[in-house]
Amino acid sequence: MYFLGALYHVYPILGFVLAVWGLSRRLGLTEEEPRAIRSLPVGVYIWLAGAVMMVVALVVGHLGNGYDVAETSKSFAGWTKGWALFALFPFAGASLRIRPQVVFRAVNILSLHTLCIIPIFFIGSLIGLPTVLYVSPLQILGGGGHSFFQVGTHWIDPGSPVVRFRFYAPWAPGAAFVAHIALVCAMYDRDKRWRAIGIVTSILVCWMAKSRLSIIAIPVLLFALPALTQLHRPMLIGAAGVASVMGSLLFGAVQAMVAGGISEFRNARADSSRVRETLQRIAIHRWQTEAPIFGHGAVERGSHLVEFMPIGSHHTWNGLLFTKGAVGMLGLAAPLAWTFVECLIKAQRDPAARAALGVVIAVFLNSNGENIEILAYLIWPGLLLLGIAMSRRTVSIWSPTMGLER
């Protein structure tokens, strides 16, 4: 599907197909008894409400800023391939009987395929193949731009000779985002060999994508995520207490180290950091002064100061405030916060919830450097896991049996 340029069209359709299938199951239109189906989790209702809030903000923002029907319809089509998927896949995961291990193994099989094509992509960059071999004719069906339908082995970072690899994604940081989701799935595969393949491939993809955000995301997912799933362990609680005391005693040194790390992070690609920070300041200022409730409706082309990058891009939260206002931001913040708390509680006993918690963390981290809704069609296995985890019921973390209901 990647070489056909069909990814951007196929996976949104898959989201709607699975959601309709799940709805049919809940309405008793399948052979399964309706009473065997659990009620829809509260968290899924919140994701559905968030998607509705997004589309309401979109319509009101377009009407309030003078967009015509054609432009509004185009943005609505973008919503069906973006924010709608953040509700449809969790709904499908909660409504269909999908075992989380099936998702983990499927993602690891894709990681093996990716590992096999890494040498091909790398050789393509060495022998000087064009960065874009061809553009799929499927772009005529509409989409986010040419980059979603381009096929090539590598990518040259604009303004520098750095070679980056974007794999199946429209740009390199997007490939790293997908790798973060794959890393979470790999961590909870029961088979050690598949687990190793998934983890190694995910780290390789992040390295080849030259993603600065992965410097933070990979350690958090590999080390902080397992710690968050063991909060009920006395040893971990004691270690956290010791770390807090040591941190307070060494606050000055830690603060200097963090400041130095942030400085190095920004200076790794100074021009990119400057453009991103300027875009964020413009977006926040114009949101506050011009359209605080429902936003401007859509991104706007920036000036030469930001290298003509669209205002409202490169940052999910600032982009939401600019395009959809406070209503749009609440439409993501509320579901994400609820899911984090619910999965954090369940993750103390349920491996599926641990993976879902990792997905939430990966989504939040990448939301500070990407417009995550544009990449929803690639991270859909993670979104499916959110619904699977929220539909599962675990016993109390203090139960002596410490088992799972199913």
C-alpha positions in Angstrom: 0.0 0.0 0.0 2.9 2.3 0.6 4.4 1.8 -2.9 0.9 2.4 -4.3 0.5 5.6 -2.2 -2.7 4.2 -0.7 -1.9 4.5 3.0 -3.6 7.9 3.4 -6.9 6.6 1.9 -7.0 3.0 3.1 -6.6 3.4 6.9 -9.2 6.1 7.4 -11.7 3.9 5.5 -10.6 1.0 7.8 -11.5 3.2 10.8 -15.0 3.8 9.6 -15.5 0.1 8.6 -14.4 -1.2 12.0 -16.6 1.4 13.7 -19.6 0.4 11.7 -18.9 -3.2 12.4 -18.6 -2.5 16.1 -21.9 -0.5 16.0 -23.6 -3.3 14.2 -22.5 -5.7 16.9 -23.8 -3.4 19.6 -27.1 -3.1 17.9 -27.5 -6.9 17.7 -27.2 -7.0 13.9 -24.6 -9.7 14.0 -25.0 -13.3 15.1 -23.6 -12.7 18.5 -26.0 -12.1 21.4 -26.2 -8.4 22.3 -26.2 -9.2 26.0 -22.7 -10.7 25.6 -21.4 -7.2 24.7 -20.3 -4.9 27.5 -21.5 -1.3 27.8 -19.4 1.3 26.1 -16.7 2.6 28.4 -16.9 6.2 29.7 -13.6 7.0 28.1 -14.8 6.1 24.7 -17.8 8.3 25.1 -15.4 11.1 26.0 -13.3 10.5 22.8 -16.5 10.6 20.8 -17.6 13.8 22.4 -14.1 15.3 21.7 -14.4 14.5 18.0 -17.8 16.1 18.0 -16.4 19.2 19.7 -13.7 19.3 17.0 -16.2 19.3 14.1 -18.4 21.9 15.8 -15.4 24.2 16.3 -14.4 23.6 12.7 -17.8 24.6 11.3 -18.2 27.6 13.6 -14.7 28.7 13.0 -15.1 28.6 9.2 -18.4 30.4 9.3 -17.1 33.1 11.6 -14.0 33.7 9.5 -15.6 33.9 6.1 -14.8 30.5 4.5 -17.1 29.3 1.8 -18.9 26.0 1.6 -16.2 24.4 -0.6 -13.5 25.3 1.9 -15.6 24.1 4.8 -16.3 20.8 3.1 -12.6 20.3 2.4 -11.8 20.9 6.1 -14.6 18.5 7.1 -13.0 15.8 4.9 -9.8 16.4 6.7 -11.6 15.9 10.0 -12.8 12.5 8.8 -9.2 11.5 8.2 -7.8 13.1 11.3 -9.7 13.8 14.6 -12.6 11.5 13.7 -10.1 8.5 13.8 -9.2 9.4 17.4 -12.8 8.4 18.3 -13.6 5.7 15.7 -10.6 3.4 16.5 -11.1 3.5 20.3 -14.8 2.8 19.7 -13.9 -0.2 17.4 -11.4 -1.5 20.0 -14.0 -1.3 22.7 -16.8 -2.9 20.6 -15.0 -5.7 18.8 -13.3 -8.8 20.3 -9.7 -8.0 19.4 -7.0 -9.5 21.5 -4.2 -7.0 22.3 -1.6 -9.7 21.6 -2.8 -9.8 18.0 -2.1 -6.1 17.7 1.3 -6.4 19.3 2.3 -9.2 17.0 1.0 -7.5 13.8 3.0 -4.4 14.6 6.1 -6.5 15.2 5.7 -8.2 11.9 5.6 -4.8 10.2 8.7 -4.0 12.2 10.4 -7.0 10.7 9.4 -5.9 7.2 10.8 -2.4 8.0 14.0 -3.9 9.2 14.4 -5.8 5.9 14.0 -2.6 3.8 16.3 -0.4 5.9 19.4 -1.6 4.0 17.6 -0.9 0.7 16.7 2.7 1.8 20.2 3.2 3.1 21.9 2.1 -0.1 19.5 4.3 -2.1 20.7 7.3 -0.2 24.4 6.3 -0.7 24.1 5.9 -4.5 22.3 9.2 -4.9 18.8 8.1 -5.8 16.3 11.0 -6.1 14.6 11.8 -2.8 11.2 11.3 -4.6 11.1 8.4 -7.0 7.5 9.1 -8.0 4.2 10.6 -6.7 1.3 8.2 -6.5 -1.6 9.1 -8.9 -4.0 8.4 -5.9 -3.3 12.0 -4.8 -6.0 13.0 -7.2 -8.5 11.6 -4.7 -7.5 14.4 -2.3 -5.3 14.5 0.8 -3.0 16.6 2.9 -0.5 17.3 0.1 2.1 15.7 -2.2 4.2 14.5 0.7 1.5 12.0 1.7 1.8 10.3 -1.7 5.5 10.5 -2.4 7.6 7.3 -2.6 11.4 7.5 -2.1 14.2 5.9 -0.2 15.4 9.0 1.8 14.9 12.7 2.4 17.3 15.6 2.5 16.6 18.1 5.3 15.8 21.5 3.7 18.7 24.0 4.3 21.2 21.3 5.3 22.9 18.3 3.9 21.5 16.0 6.6 20.0 12.7 5.2 16.9 11.6 7.0 14.5 8.7 6.4 10.8 8.9 6.5 9.9 5.3 5.7 6.0 5.1 5.4 5.3 8.5 6.8 5.0 11.8 4.9 8.0 13.3 6.8 10.8 12.0 9.0 9.5 13.1 12.5 6.2 11.4 11.5 8.1 8.1 11.0 9.6 8.5 14.5 6.1 9.0 15.9 5.0 5.8 14.3 8.1 4.1 15.7 7.1 5.3 19.2 3.8 3.5 18.9 5.6 0.4 17.5 8.0 0.4 20.4 5.2 0.4 22.9 3.6 -2.6 21.1 6.9 -4.4 21.0 7.5 -4.0 24.7 4.4 -6.1 25.5 4.7 -8.9 23.0 5.0 -12.2 24.9 7.6 -13.7 22.5 11.1 -12.5 23.4 12.3 -12.7 19.8 9.5 -10.6 18.4 9.9 -8.2 21.3 13.6 -7.7 20.4 12.9 -7.3 16.7 10.2 -4.6 17.4 12.3 -2.7 19.9 15.5 -2.7 17.8 13.6 -1.6 14.7 11.8 1.2 16.4 15.0 2.6 17.8 16.7 2.3 14.4 13.8 4.1 12.7 14.0 7.0 15.2 17.8 7.2 14.7 17.5 7.3 10.9 14.7 9.8 11.1 17.0 12.1 13.1 14.2 12.9 15.4 15.1 15.2 18.3 11.9 14.4 20.1 13.0 10.7 20.2 15.8 11.7 22.5 13.1 12.2 25.1 10.5 9.8 24.0 12.6 6.6 23.7 14.0 6.7 27.3 10.6 7.7 28.7 8.9 4.7 27.0 11.6 2.3 27.8 12.2 3.2 31.4 9.6 5.6 32.8 6.6 3.6 31.3 7.5 0.4 33.2 8.0 2.4 36.4 4.5 4.0 36.0 3.0 0.5 35.8 4.5 -0.5 39.1 3.4 2.3 41.4 1.9 -0.1 43.9 5.2 -1.7 44.6 6.7 -0.7 48.0 10.2 -0.8 46.6 9.4 1.6 43.8 7.6 4.0 46.2 10.6 3.9 48.5 13.0 4.6 45.5 10.9 7.5 44.4 11.0 9.0 47.9 14.8 8.7 48.0 15.0 10.2 44.5 12.9 13.1 45.6 15.1 13.8 48.6 18.3 13.6 46.5 16.7 15.8 43.8 15.9 18.5 46.3 19.5 18.4 47.6 20.9 18.6 44.2 18.3 21.0 42.7 20.8 23.5 41.5 22.9 21.0 39.6 19.9 19.2 38.2 18.4 22.5 37.0 21.7 23.5 35.3 21.8 20.0 33.7 18.3 20.3 32.4 18.9 23.8 31.1 22.0 22.6 29.3 20.1 19.7 27.8 17.3 22.0 26.5 19.9 24.3 25.0 21.6 21.4 23.2 18.2 20.1 22.1 17.4 23.4 20.4 20.8 24.0 19.0 20.8 20.6 17.3 18.7 22.2 14.6 18.7 25.9 15.5 16.9 27.2 12.5 14.1 24.7 12.9 13.8 25.6 16.6 13.6 29.3 15.8 10.9 28.8 13.2 8.9 26.5 15.5 9.1 28.9 18.5 8.1 31.9 16.3 5.1 30.0 14.9 4.0 29.1 18.4 4.2 32.7 19.6 2.2 34.0 16.6 -0.4 31.3 17.0 -0.9 31.9 20.7 -1.1 35.7 20.3 -3.6 35.6 17.4 -5.7 33.0 19.3 -5.9 35.2 22.4 -6.6 38.5 20.5 -8.7 37.3 17.6 -10.6 34.1 18.1 -10.3 32.6 21.6 -13.4 30.4 21.6 -13.7 28.7 18.2 -10.5 29.7 16.6 -9.7 30.8 13.0 -11.1 27.6 11.4 -7.9 26.7 9.5 -4.2 27.2 9.4 -2.9 30.3 7.5 0.2 30.7 5.4 3.0 32.4 7.4 5.4 35.2 6.4 9.0 35.0 5.5 9.8 35.3 9.2 8.7 31.7 9.7 9.8 30.6 6.2 6.2 30.6 5.0 5.3 27.7 7.3 1.5 27.7 8.1 0.5 29.3 11.3 -1.1 26.6 13.5 1.3 23.9 12.3 4.2 22.0 14.0 2.4 21.9 17.4 -0.9 20.2 18.2 -1.9 22.3 21.1 -1.0 25.7 19.6 -2.5 24.5 16.3 -5.8 23.6 18.0 -6.0 26.9 19.8 -5.4 28.8 16.6 -7.7 26.8 14.3 -10.4 25.6 16.8 -9.9 27.8 19.9 -10.5 26.7 23.4 -13.3 24.4 22.3 -10.9 22.4 20.1 -8.2 22.2 22.7 -10.7 20.9 25.3 -11.8 18.3 22.7 -8.3 16.7 22.9 -7.2 17.6 26.4 -10.2 16.0 28.2 -10.1 12.6 26.4 -6.3 12.4 26.7 -6.4 13.2 30.4 -9.2 10.8 31.2 -7.5 8.0 29.2 -4.1 8.6 31.0 -5.7 8.3 34.5 -7.8 5.3 33.6 -4.9 3.5 31.9 -2.5 4.4 34.7 -4.8 2.7 37.2 -5.5 -0.3 35.1 -1.8 -0.6 34.0 -0.8 -1.8 37.5 -2.3 -5.2 36.6 -3.2 -5.3 32.9 -0.6 -5.5 30.1 -3.1 -4.1 27.5 -3.6 -1.0 29.7 0.2 -0.7 30.0 0.5 -0.5 26.2 -2.4 1.9 26.0 -0.7 4.1 28.7 2.4 4.1 26.5 0.3 5.2 23.5 -1.1 8.1 25.5 2.4 9.2 26.6 3.7 8.9 23.0 0.7 10.9 21.7 1.2 13.6 24.3 5.0 13.9 23.7 4.6 14.1 19.9 1.7 16.6 20.2 4.3 19.1 21.3 6.2 18.8 18.0 3.7 17.5 15.5 0.1 18.0 14.4 -0.8 14.5 15.5 -4.2 14.5 13.8 -2.5 14.4 10.3 -0.7 11.2 11.3 -3.7 9.4 12.9 -4.0 7.2 9.8 -0.5 5.8 10.6 -0.8 5.3 14.4 -4.2 3.6 14.3 -3.0 0.4 16.0 -2.3 2.5 19.1 -5.7 4.1 18.9 -7.3 0.7 18.7 -5.4 -0.3 21.8 -7.0 2.6 23.7 -10.4 1.2 23.2 -9.3 -2.4 24.0 -7.8 -1.3 27.2 -10.7 0.8 28.3 -13.1 -2.1 27.7 -11.2 -4.5 29.9 -12.0 -4.8 33.6 -9.3 -5.7 36.0 -9.5 -6.6 39.7 -8.3 -4.1 42.3 -4.5 -3.6 42.5 -4.7 -4.6 46.1 -6.4 -7.9 45.4 -4.4 -10.9 46.7 -5.2 -12.8 43.4 -3.8 -10.0 41.3 -5.4 -11.6 38.2 -7.4 -10.4 35.2 -11.0 -10.9 34.5 -10.2 -11.8 31.0 
